[in-house]
Amino acid sequence: MAEAGDGYERIMGLCREELASIGERDTERLCSVLLEREQAIGMYVNDESARQDEAFLDKLEQIRDMNAMLRHEARKLHQSLKDELLKLRRENKRITGYRNGAMVTPLGRSVVSRKG
């Protein structure tokens, strides 16, 4: 049963690491931790010695609650990134407007026509 406890502790450690990655906006590390956590949960759920543990359902509920918290944080990160991209798009449009307004169109040609 020590293996089951180790599996649970590994999952919760990965959840905390994933939560920290979301907070730091480190998407590269977030992807690797997410895949590792998914594998750890699969191994834990399929482990027969974990199922014999009396607190198995309680641990699964704690994992579910942690997943809900991670999902909430990920949605907040997604919304903040979306807001930043929209803000950047508006800023680019504003700067493009200034560029178009600042361009000087010549009043006459700089080359004199020989035909007169």
C-alpha positions in Angstrom: 0.0 0.0 0.0 3.0 2.3 0.2 3.0 2.3 -3.6 -0.6 3.7 -3.6 0.4 6.5 -1.2 3.4 7.3 -3.3 1.2 7.4 -6.4 -1.2 9.8 -4.7 1.6 12.0 -3.4 3.2 12.0 -6.9 -0.1 13.1 -8.5 -0.6 15.9 -5.9 2.9 17.1 -6.3 2.5 17.2 -10.1 -0.8 19.1 -9.6 1.0 21.7 -7.4 3.8 22.0 -10.1 1.1 22.4 -12.8 -0.6 25.1 -10.7 2.8 26.9 -10.3 3.4 26.7 -14.1 0.0 28.2 -14.8 0.7 31.0 -12.3 4.1 31.7 -14.0 2.6 31.4 -17.5 5.3 28.8 -18.3 3.4 26.9 -21.0 6.3 24.7 -22.1 6.7 23.2 -18.6 2.9 23.1 -18.2 2.6 20.7 -21.2 5.2 18.3 -19.9 3.8 18.3 -16.3 0.2 17.8 -17.7 1.2 14.7 -19.6 3.1 13.3 -16.7 0.2 13.9 -14.3 -2.2 12.3 -16.8 0.0 9.2 -16.9 0.4 9.1 -13.1 -3.4 9.3 -12.6 -3.9 6.4 -15.1 -1.4 4.3 -13.2 -2.9 5.2 -9.8 -6.5 4.3 -10.9 -5.4 1.0 -12.4 -3.3 0.0 -9.4 -4.9 -2.8 -7.6 -3.1 -2.1 -4.3 -4.5 1.5 -4.4 -8.0 0.1 -4.7 -7.6 -1.9 -1.5 -6.8 1.3 0.4 -9.8 2.5 2.5 -9.2 6.1 1.6 -9.0 5.5 -2.2 -12.3 7.3 -2.9 -11.3 10.2 -0.6 -8.0 10.6 -2.5 -9.8 10.5 -5.9 -12.2 13.2 -4.6 -9.1 15.3 -3.6 -7.6 14.8 -7.0 -10.9 15.8 -8.6 -11.0 18.9 -6.5 -7.5 19.7 -7.5 -8.4 19.2 -11.2 -11.3 21.6 -10.8 -8.9 24.2 -9.3 -6.4 23.7 -12.1 -9.2 24.0 -14.7 -10.3 27.3 -13.1 -6.7 28.7 -13.1 -6.2 27.5 -16.7 -9.3 29.3 -17.8 -8.2 32.5 -16.1 -4.8 32.2 -17.9 -6.6 31.6 -21.2 -8.8 34.7 -20.7 -5.9 36.9 -19.7 -3.9 35.8 -22.7 -7.0 36.4 -24.9 -7.4 39.9 -23.5 -3.7 40.7 -24.0 -3.9 39.5 -27.7 -7.0 41.7 -28.3 -5.2 44.7 -26.6 -2.1 44.1 -28.8 -4.3 43.9 -31.9 -6.0 47.3 -31.0 -2.6 48.8 -30.4 -1.3 47.6 -33.8 -4.3 49.1 -35.5 -3.7 52.4 -33.7 -0.1 52.5 -34.7 -0.9 51.6 -38.3 -3.3 54.5 -38.3 -0.6 56.9 -37.2 1.8 55.5 -39.9 -0.8 56.0 -42.6 -1.5 59.5 -41.4 2.2 60.4 -41.3 3.0 59.3 -44.8 3.7 62.2 -47.1 2.5 62.0 -50.6 4.5 64.1 -53.0 2.7 66.9 -54.7 4.6 66.7 -57.9 7.1 64.4 -59.5 10.7 64.8 -58.7 11.6 63.9 -62.3 11.0 66.5 -65.0 9.3 65.4 -68.1 11.4 66.0 -71.3 8.3 66.3 -73.4 7.3 69.4 -71.8 
